[in-house]
């Protein structure tokens, strides 16, 4: 038999359905293919392979489009393997695994493809449908290719809905990166992987899936089994959260939690003792951290709990911060095993600060009691007592200091304790206090007042006393403070009288101050009038007369001192400038005496006048003035002097060439 005959015999005898394709059309088929897909060779040869399938595949993809892609890839030499749904002539469908590969035939111009169609095993398919776990296969590009019915039962999506989208879209966003990282291990050569993630359900919830995947690189598929482990994961998460909460509670509780065995060996602690590492605590004896004088107390408590399974409490001194000592309040309870108590839990609270505070409180109370006893004020506490109608009618002394005992009665303090105020009939203070305490309780607020206590009838000679009461309601009674303020009231009276006297003195002083102010005002007015008169006299004492045009006459009468000489200079120079006078005559006829500095000042006037273009003439010089001028020496020669005013005026008239006016001139 020739080689082609052998190939044909093998072709016809194959159990799988074999088709030869050219341009997607069937050009030959073996008997198994005819039986499976057409029933006769005439119904199969010459047909398009796409015509043998329904319009859509189970995953929702169009059969013609998807098959064209696979035929094109196979024609390029890329073998294709996929599960395909075929339609038989009777209208029913058959699911089969299909492999398409290119045949190398030298005498053919176009590629010839061989399609091997193998009907799925029905028994295997039934097992596949009954599987509780979710079975399936996916392509390497991330899409489901085949899914068992359990996917629909578990997630609520149909298989078509699941295969229509990349499976990564169904994974919880928080798990996508981890899932991609797990599947990337296939690229390192791994053949199987196991991982977990959360997968979307049709109702919007997520379920935890445990995946076991295997890579079939020759088929271009990944086969997988997914198991719903939501209950287990929920239990694990709940257990982990519970453990975390318990651990947080165990670690965060402010007390020391110590578990010991029957030999008092430390099994675990939530935190080590101050300055001790945790690993240095576990395994050691509890007595190593307890002061020796308290070992018996600890041993007795542990034995009672471990033997009887009850509880015990005790306080001990143990290891504190920085190697010091600290007080601990320990509460011991039993930890039971299956049949007996196996361990003991010790809850230790560091009470060092509390013990210190209690000690400080006791010391403070002792100091307070000492201060109360030494106080000059009277302190006492009273408990209320009710009558038959349940109304508060009396008070019993429950505590008082020595000062209170003295103020209330002459009895010793020990005899006053426990007595009612109403029993102290001979005490005015007790009677007043009873009435005030009743009023304070009815009012429900503190009372503070000062009253004058009269002397008792039996002691009329005793002076009355002032007492300051402060009554404060407390639980079951009142607290009272009393102070003898008689001396203070006496001092207040004296002070008030002194203030009244001072007020009288102040009023008198105020009247005198007003009189003095009036006198001062009168003096100020008189002084003002005097100043005005002096200014008028000064103006009259230095009159400037314009004898005629260009000639000024300044007669000076009376004493000529430095101040007046200065005033003369200021007025004369001002008039010279104003009138443009060529001569200024200073007439000293009325001047009896001047001192040398004043004469020198006159010389300065003359020099100043000359600087303004005016000649200064001096007339009427007396012997005293002449003597003062001679005393100045050479400066006297600069003055033009005349014996009489007429001589000076005549000289000015001659020198200026002016004509004598008809009038004598006018004063300026």
Protein Blocks (a to p, Z undefined) as FASTA:
>chain_A
ZZklmmmmmmmmpmbdcdddeehiafbdcfklmmmmnopaklmgopafklmpcfbdfkop
afklmmmmmmmmmmnopacddddddddfkopacdddddddddddfkbfbdcddddddddd
fklmmmmmmpmbdcddddfkopafbdcfklmmmnopafklmmmpcfklmpcfklmmmmmm
mmmmmmnopabdcdddddddfkopacdddddddddfknopacdddddfklmmmmmmmmmm
mmmmmmmmmmmpmbdcddddfkopafbdfbdcehiafklmgopafklmgcfklmmmmmmm
mmmmmmnopacddddddddeehiacdddddddddddfkbcfbdcdddddfklmmmmmmmm
mmmmmmmmmmmmmpmbdcddddddddfkopafbdcdfbdcfklmmmmpmcdfklmgopaf
klmmmbmklmmmmmmmmmmmmnopacdddddddddfklmmbccddddddddddehiacdd
dddfklmmmmmmmmmmmmmmmmmmmmmmmmmmmmmmmmmmmmmmmmmmmmmmmmmmmmmm
mccddfbghiacdddedjddfklmmmmmmmmmmmmmmnopabdcddfklpmbdcfklmmm
mmmmmmmmmmnopacddehiafklmmmmmmnommlmmpccdfbfklmmmmmmmmnopacd
fbebjcZZ
